[in-house]
Amino acid sequence: MRRLVTPADFDRVHDIYMDAHVVRYLGFDPMPREAFARVFDPLFDSGCFYVYEVDTRVQGFYQVQRHRGRAAHVAYLGTFAVAPDVQGQGVARAMMTDALARLRQAGIRRVELLVEADNPRAIAFYEGFGFSHEGTQRAAYKRASEPGYIDELMYGLLIEQP
């Protein structure tokens, strides 16, 4: 079940976000719980950061932001992650299916996202939903623990309206 994040979700979101298998592909380097408010608070304040529960336990999250003006038919999907202990159990698929259905209902026609070029599992996942590689931002991503820069791939999906 999807719902907006609440302050009570802070610890669980931190635990998922900072897991070694997850944090590598999100926008911040590992940090202790005490410092995580600088990540969590803007997500909470955005009003568009969702957690996904399975059996009343938060098992994933994502942010979706609708563009404005002439691009109001477009939404950006980001910070998409699933708890490592439930990866491979269909949670990510359920989250994405639900997110796309809700976006379609809201009149969104196009969904955009970024994915690191060194994340083949995520690339295959998004392509499985019909997202297409539309461009590359060269050397756009730098992890503190690694010497080089990572390309970010821009993906887009056109949603057919009923």
N, C-alpha and C positions, 0 to 999 in steps of 0.2 A: 504494500500500500504506500502510495506517495503522499507526503504532506510537507508543508513548509517547516524548515528547521526551527527549533526553539533553543533558548539558552541551555536547557537541560540536556541537549544533544552534544554539547561541547566536548565532553570526554570521549564519547564514542566516535565522533567525527575526527577528533585528533588521533585516536588509535588507528583508524582506517587510513587517514591521510598520511600519517607518519610511518606506516608500516614500510619496511624496506622494499617490498615488492610493488608498492603503490607510489610512494613519494618521488621516486625517480622520474615519474612521468607527469607530475603535477608542478605547479608554478613556483614552489618554494623548496629550498633545501631543508633537510631534517632540522627540527628544533624541539626543545623541551616543551612540555605542556604549558609552563609559565609564559612562554613567548608566543604561543599559538593564537592568542587573542588578536594579534595584528593580522592574522589570516582569517580567523573565524568571524570577527566582528564586522568587517566589510561584507562578507558573504551573508551574514544574518541581516545586516542593515539593507542589503539590496532588495529584499522582499521577493527574490526569485531564486533562492537556493533551497533545494528540496532534498529531503532524506527519503530513502525507500526502506520500508520495514518488511521483514518476513517474520511471521509469528511474534509480532510486537517488538522485535529487535532491529535496530538500524543496521542494515547490511550494505548500504550503498548511498550515493548522493550524486547530485549534479546541479548545475546552475543553468538557467535558460533566460536569456535576455532578448526581448523583442526590440528591434530597431524602430526608429521614429521617422516621421515624414514620409518621403517617397519610398523608403525602404521598410515601411511598417508591415509589409507582408513577409519580412525576413526575421528569423530568430537565430541567435548564436547559442550553441550548446557547449558548455565547458565544465571543467572540474568534475568530469564523469569518472567515478571510481566505485569499485565493489570490494568488500572485505575479502582478503585473500582466502580465508577459511571457507568461503562459499563460492569461490570462483570455480567455474565449470559446472555449476548446478542450475544454470538458467536464470540467475538473478539479473545479470547485466542485460540479457535478452528481454526479460520481463520489464525492466526499467526502461529500456529504449523503446520497446513496443508501446508502453504506456505513454511515454513522453511524446512520441510522434503522433499518437492518436489524439492526445490533448492539444498539441500544436495544430493539427489539422482542424480540430473542432474550433479552435480560436481564430481560424482563418489564415494561419501561416501557410505560405506557399513555398518558402525556401528555408532550409536549415543549413547553417554553416558551423564548422568546427575546425579546430587545429589538432594535429596529432604529430608527435615527434617521429622523425624518420627512422629512428632505431627502435620502434615499438611495433614489430610485425603483427603481434597478436591483436592489438587495437586496430591496426590498419585493416586486417582481415575481417574483424568484427564489423567495422563501419562499412566496408565495401559489401559485406553480406546483407546490409540493410539498404543497399543501393546508393550509398554516398560515392561520389566521384572525385578523384584527385583533380583539383583545379589550378594548383600552383604550388610553388615552393618558396618559402622564406629562408634563404640561405644563412647559415650561422646565426640563427635567431634565438637560440636557447643555449644557456651555459649552466652546467651543474658545477657547484663548487668543488666537488670531489673528483672531477674528471678534467683532463687537460684540454680537450678540444671543444669545439662548438658543435651544436646539433642543428640540423635543418628542421624546420617545422613545415609540415605539409598542410595545405589548405584543402579542405574537403567541403563539398556542397551536395545537397539533396533537394531535388524539386519534388514537392508533395503534390500529388494529384488531388484536386478538390472533388467532392462528390457531385 
